[in-house]
Amino acid sequence: MKRKISVTLDENILKAVDGMIDNIIIRNRSQALEFLAKNALGENKTAVILSGGEESRLEISRGEYRITARIKSSTVIERSIKKLRENGFKEIYVIARKNVLTKVFDVVKDGSDYSVKVNYVEEKESKGSADSLKLAKGKINNDFLVVYGHVLFEKINLEALWGKHMKQNSVATLMLTTAANPSEKGTVAMEGDKILEFKQKPRKTDVYLVFSAIFAASPDIFNYTEGSLEYDVFPLLASRGLLSGHVSAEKELHIHSADDVRKVK
């Protein structure tokens, strides 16, 4: 939701603002000012780590979950937090069910040892990833990043994704990579930076560009959060021209099982 306001600026500042207008990404003064404001506010950015769903499905061994799996000398959650902090994301929300949150807290506490603030949001039930994300509604008022709790993404250029999102007039901007097995992921059809169509796990496809379980979003996404992000929200946003994409040459790693942990080691 946007509101119209009136501002008074020094003439030289206004000329500098007008100089940002490229008629491609920034088309007018309002967009230029919004871009500058978002970048200024982004110095202490917010991220959500999604690890919702039934706890039994997230276990990789008895009492150990994907998000707290130990990879070499660190855990998945620690590696995620360190990567986020390096990119300026210092306000972090972890959304999960009680036992998963307890395990995460045992590892990272309030986040102060990592120079971040970790907030815990308990999920009691959910019909999908969008329902999980909706638990952050009212807690986050600016654009934010979402990463899935079972993903390692140290090689991903988060700054490039974030910069792309801040320049787009989109509700969400998805990190995209290529995959040899696209039918197991969410595929996208694109024109420029806009995603025209999003299909989750299509039976047959000749599209190899897929969603990588990381995205940036505006708070407007909370108006669409029901059911699943991949099956419900992203397809709807794409159909309305409100979904963008950023293609990454690097790929994320998914930790679903003890075998995945061993492969990383």
Buried (B, 14 or more C-beta within 10 A) or exposed (E): EEEEEEEEEEEEEBEEBEEBBEEEBBEEBEBBBBBBEBEEBBEEBBBBBBBBBEBEEBBBEEEBBBBBBEBEEEBBBBBBBBBBBEBBBBBBBBBBBEBBBBBBBEBBEEBEEBEBBBBBBBBEEBEBBBBBBBBBEEBBEBBBBBBBBBBBBEEBBBEEBBBBBBBBEBBBBBBBBBBEEBBEBBBBBBEEBBBBBBBBBBEEBEBEBBBBBBBBBBBBBBEBBEBBBBBBBBBBBBEEEBBBBBBBEEBBBBBEBEEBBEEEE
